[in-house]
């Protein structure tokens, strides 16, 4: 059946770490469709969507206070240091207890601040028991100085319990500054970075049989060095149904992050369209504007995920010394569905749908309400994501304008 | 019948007075023994004198030759001017000990004599650094940090031979960890001088959302709380940045370090010598009090002297024996070149006022009591009691002269022996 092949073709567009549905579930749905058991296929899709929506995610961050742990946690949560509920920075803590920090936008996501093992007198095994290791999806071990034996023992204990950990070496910018200032004659940036990474990696290898990766991170500009790789690695290792909520929880600090969010949302939109479209074949009735009106809330949510909500836009405009209205003129997404004089929106959309479905797969044949909603959401996602990516490079923000805009149009939209 | 009634009343009065007087004197005498115990030194010291020197000093003290004592001690302390003070710098690996050593000496990290620093573990064996311009005759030892290996703090301290160091500087940054606390506990138990130094303050200031005074207080409070929980008395605590060797607590740190180096080099060995002198003086006093021949000599003179004259002659005898008579003290003053030093021996009138117990024993009531006994038919008892009180008075005088000797000798040593650097 055409549905089955288009279903499979769609998910092949995404890299492994971007997939929010397991291969097993994809195969199961395809089988049911091929066997013409649509009700069962819909049931599986519903379950997948429910799992994606409600999957809890608990991230444990452990390490010494003063190692940049609080800054790292605040960055993961997209919270400034002085905001309410932010992990305190600058102060020195003596807490022996773990502290939960819920994500401000995604209640499913909680980041736990665990005291560094060096502040306790627990053995690594007792430490994990005390910190209720079974409640987390993975551990991030933070270090800001030399590799410590405590870190090695902790990593070993986590691995022995069959859980994932990631070693993060913070304050890399500070180390580079120090090395350059103290040793101006012999300073070599690549060499310093390699030394740090090799040093940590070698020590971890001595304690573990495997060769776990080490991620170097700056606390000033977290998108530098290895943070993007860390994100990719975390997504790869997470179960499929937790990737959606994790990718959305990340700050839109890098192009890769924005693309993860786009891919994740597109898959969710696809699954929703499949669920709805399989049961109903309501012909397109009414105007495109009616559908857009119904999607308004959804679009606002997407803007929020990409850091393009009104509050965020105000901050960006303020940084650029512009008014919000002047600033918005250069973004595509606010003007995406404005009427064109030369061509009706419907005709333009039909062309877009024809191109994109022939390349990426997806719902074909009769244009229904749900399929139209599907393509409209995809169009918006691409436009918003491109705007968000363009905003990352604030220095060259207006030099890269395409016509009046700072970002590229979505693929096939201008075709 | 009159004789019979008169006698019992007289006996009763005498008996009551005797009992009260004995009890009162006993209470007065006992507190003295408590103050006899000399206070222990606050710090253990590596900078001690040889047994031969100690023996020579002890002999001179016993001979009552204070001038000789001062000469020996002066030579000994002068030989300490080149004593190499050993300072250990330790902490968690990566806390910046090597950077601290370089900053303390005002040198960069790429110079020939720099302690190697870096972003990976750099110090793996103890290394000695010196700075003759800033810290002459001082060895700064850069010890490998804790935590980089599985070694326990106890094993680490043993391997580093921490007992051979005069002063330990515990360096911390990022986190005042359990290792830092264990180091502090051990230093206190070993009675070692130690400081806590918090480094990388520049990092804290650049990333903190608190104003600087609040951040500094927060860091200090946190460290002190950790130490208090472990029953560690407050050590000197300094907050610094190795990028700014002249700012924050660095000047105060250098000041304190210089003073402690002086103490380690001069004051501590002098204190030990002074304690040796104190002990010899106490032993001499004890011997004199047990000297039966001396007591017999004093006793033989009783018939020709009254008590006051007898005691005054005893005082002069004891002062000569301890070397704190007028002649001896003037010699000491002349040889040390400090004529302003009190060169007058303790006078008899001053002696009476110095001690309540002696004043009491010399008072009118006691003498009347003794006269009462003398005139009664208890002549035998009078003899025993009189001899007892006379002995007690002389023992007290010996104690007072011994204490006076200790005080005079300490002052003379301090004034004539310590170099004038610190004043």
Interface residues (C-beta under 8 A of the other chain):
Chain A: X64 X65 X66 X67 X68 X71 X81 X82 X89 X90 X91 X92 X93 X94 X116 X118 X119 X120 X121 X144 X145 X146 X147 X148 X149 X150 X153 X171 X174 X175 X178 X179 X181 X182 X183 X184 X185 X186 X192 X195 X196 X198 X199 X219
Chain B: X92 X93 X94 X95 X99 X108 X109 X110 X117 X118 X119 X120 X121 X145 X147 X148 X149 X150 X173 X174 X175 X176 X177 X178 X179 X203 X204 X207 X208 X209 X210 X215 X218 X219 X222 X223 X225 X226 X243
